[in-house]
């Protein structure tokens, strides 16, 4: 069920716009008062490149420009704060409350979201005691519908968005390559090629492989993984972020491992990725984390290890070999303990 809500949560923010009647777009955007006097940016969702900008005045901003073909876009304000996603097309677009209307692709995605919300409501109305036999048929219908709408829009950015947020991150390397071969237009998107590279990197750093070094400027010092891994000790590394709920919950699991096994030689290191250092510091203090924390690693280790979701927890052996990866809760606890028992 977790996957179901992940799919729909992302889809829900993606109402958008379209209709290439000419090459000019006009986006009339409405913001909350908190955004007044900030700079608002239309950013390419796929590449992160800035397309247009305007100052928010009295809760409004207007963007006008020319565009050759529709672009999946994000609306951001100063500081990288996200205000919603939409398709920027040569059309008149109204953006408000994180959603946009106007254009053909907007209609495609609005219709899609409306249908998806029906399935979402059906799931939410099930009793808490509902088992897989009750929610899985609904989830299967929702995924089948998503696949149908994607196939109908496989060569436009609406289809790309549906594929990226509903399917791409559930695929292994072979499945992703097969999908790109079947739908060649997917190869035109940076996020898809980045994901393929990440899966290749993940395969190269799976259990049984040797560690790959990385270096991070963490505060006033430089952290190198090779200064700790491959030096004769077991090292448990937690790649996490303060905004990640599952990461924060897993910290308590790691705490139990740390308290039992650090006196026996286990080294635990937390590497903060995709996070602001100040937010990491606040989380470390509030959680009273006793092990070493590497701040502001951002994408450096996640690119190298092909990490597309966090927490990602890796146990390195005394020789630097990867012994466990992507194990959580009791499976992580029992796995780490088993290696210590074997060492005895």
N, C-alpha and C positions, 0 to 999 in steps of 0.2 A: 504493500500500500504506500510505502514511503516513495517509491518511484513515481506512482500515480500523481501524488500531490506535487512532486518536484516538476513533473512535466507541465502541469496545469498552472502552477504558480508562475512559471516563466512565460507561459503562453498568455496569461492574463494581462501582463503589462504590455503586450505587443499588439495593440491596435494601431493601425497605420494608414498609409495614404498612397495614392497612385494616379495613373491616367496621364500618359505622355501625349498630351494634345499639342504641346509646344515644348520649348526648352527652358521655360521660366517657371520657377517655383515662388510661391508666397506662403510663408508660414506665420500665422498670427497665433502667438503663444501667450497663455495666461499662467502666471505663477502665484505662489503664496506670498504673503507680505514679507516673510523672512528672506526672500530672494531679492527684494528691492535694492537697487544700486549695485547689484552683482553683475558680472559679465556672464551671459548665457552663451553656450556653444552648441552647435550642431556638429556631432562627431561621427565619423564613419564607424559603425558598430564592428565591422570586420577588422579594420586596420588600426583604428584609434586616431586616424588623421583628422584634424579639424577642417570642417567644410565652411562654416560660417559662424559669425558671432554678433551679438547685440547686447546692449545694456538693458537690464530690467528696470523699467520706470513705471511706478504706480501699478505694479503687478503685471505688466505687459511688456512684450518685446516682439518686434516684427523682423523677419528675415526675408530677403529677396535676392534671388540670384538665378543663374542658369545651370542646368545640369544635363548631361548627355543621356544618361540612363538612370533608372531608379537605384537608390542606395539605401541599404539598411542603416539606420542612424540611431544615435542616442542623443537625448537632450541633457546636457550637463550645465552646472553653474560653477562659479569660481570655487576651487578646491576639489574639483572632480566629483562633486555631489550629483548623483543621478536623479533625473526627474522623469524618466520614461524613455521608451523606445518607439520608433516609428519608421516608416518608409518615406524617404524624401524623394518626391517625384515632381515632374513638371506639371504642377496643378496648384490649386488654392487649398491650403491645409489649415485646419484649426487644431491647435494643440492645447489641451487643458486637462488638469487632473491626472497627468501622466499618460494621457491617451490622445490619439489624433484621429481626425476624420477628414475625408476628402480624397477621392481617387479610387481607381479600380482595385488596386492591391489592398487598400484599406478595407474595401467591402469583402474581399476574400478572407482577410484575417478577422474582421469583425464577425462574419458568419461562422468562421471556424471557432472563435472563442465562445460564441453563443451556444454552439452545439456542444463544445467541450464542457461548458459550465453545467449543462444538463447532466452529463455523466458525473461531474464533480458533486453536484447536489445529491445524486443517487448514492454516492459513496458516503457523504457526510450524514445522510439520514439512516444509515445502517446502525444498529445497536453496537455498543462498545464490545459486546461479546461476539460480534460477527466473525466468522472464520473465513478462510480462504475460499471455500466453496461459495460464499455469498458475494465477496468483493471482487474476486478474480474475473468472473464473467463480465462484470461492468468494465473493469480495467482493460480486458482484452478487446471489448467493443470500442473503447476510447482509443486504444492504440491502433486498432484497425482503421478507425476513422482518420486518425492523424496520418497514417500511411497513405490513405486514399487521397487526402488533400495535398500531401507532399507530392505524390506522383502526378497529380493534375497541375502542379505548379513547380515542377522540378527544375525548370530553366529560369525561374525568376527569384527575387530575393525573399518573397514570402515563403516559397518552398524551402529555400535555404534556411530560413529562421526556424521553420518547423522541424526540419531534419536535424539542425544543430542542437536545439534544445530538447527535442523529444527522443532522439535516437542515437546521435553520434557518440555521446559519452557512455553509452551502454555497450558499444561494440568493441570487440578485440581487434587486433591489428589486421588479421585476415579479413574479417567482416567489413572493416572500414575500407580496405583496399578493394574488396569486391563491390562495395556500394559506389565507390568513385568510378570503378570501371563500368558499372551499369548506368550511372548518371554522371557523365563526364563534366557537366557544368560545375559540379561540386569542387573540382580541382582548381577552380578559379578563385576560391576563397581562402584567405590566409589562415583563418581559424581551423579549417579542415586540414590544410597542409601542416600546420603547427601541431594539430592533434595526432596526425600520422607520425610525425617526428617524435612526439612525446611517447607514443605507444612503442615505437622502435627503441627509444631510450629506456623505457620501462622494461622491455624484454631483455635489454643488455644489462639491467641492474636487478634482475629477479633473483630469487633464492638460488644459491649455489654460485652466483657470479661474484667476482671481486669488487670491492668498493671503488667508486670513482671519486677523486678528490675534488673539492671546491674551496674557494676562498671568499670570505666576506669581511668587509670593513665594518666591524661591529663596535660602534662607539669610538673609543680611543685606541682600540686594538684591532688586530687582524686575526680572524679565526680561520684556521685551515683544518679541514676534517682529518687530513693525514697526520696532524699533530696528536690525534687521539686514537684513530682507528688503525689497526694493523700493528699496534705496539704491545701486544700481548694481553690485552684486557678485552672483556666483553663490553660493548658499547651499545646502548639503546638510544636511538635518535628519534625524537618526535618532531615532525614538521607540522606546525600548527599556526593558528591565528586567533587573536582575541575575539573577533566577531563570529567565529565558527562555533556554534553550539555543540556539535559532536566533539570538537577538539576540547572544549572546556570540560565536558563530561568525562572524557578519556583521561584527563589529567589526574582524576582521583584514582583511576585504575593504575596509572603509572606510579602514583604516590605509594600505593601498596607494594608494588614491585620494588621501588626505590628503598623503602624502609626495610624490607626484608633482605634484599640482595646487595645493596650498595656496601654494607659492611663486609660482604664476602667478595667484593671486587668488581661489582657491576658499576659502570660509569653511565650516567644518564645525562643527555644533553637535549635541550629544547631549542629548535631552530624556528624562529618566527618568520613566516613567509607571507607575502601579499598583505602586509599590515603596516600601520603607522607606528613608529617606535614608541611614541607616547602612549598609544593605546595598548601596546604590548606591555609596557612598563606598569600601567595601571592594573592589567590583568594579573601580572606576576605578583604584584603586591596584594591584590584582593584575594588571590588564591594561595598566597604564601608559598610559592613554589621554591623548594630548597635546592634544586639542581641548577646547573649552569644553563644560562639562556643566551642564545645568539640573536641579536637584534637586527632588524632591517635587512634580512637576507633576500627579500622580495622574490624574484624569479630565478635567481642564480642556481640554487640547488634543485628547484622543481623542474627546470629545463633539463638539467643533467640527468636527473633520476626519472624523468617522464611522469611527474606527479600532476595529475589533472584534478584531484580531489583530496581534501584534507579532513581529518588528520591522516597522515601517512607515517607509520611507525616502522622503523627498520632496526633489527638486531644484527650487529656486526660481530663476527667471531674474533678471537685473539689474533688470527692471521689476516684479518680484513675481509674475510669472506662473508657474504650476506647470508645469514642463517634464517631469518624470519622477515617477512614483509607483508604489510597490510593485514595484520592480525589484530583483533580488538577484544576487549573485555576478557572473559574467561579463557578464550582461545589464546590471547596474548599472554596472560598470566601463566597458564600451563605450559605454553611453548617456551617461554624464557626459563621457567623453573626446570624444564626437562633438559635443557642444554647445560644448566649448572649441575644437575644430578649426573649427567653423562661425564662432565668434566671431573667430578669426584672419582 
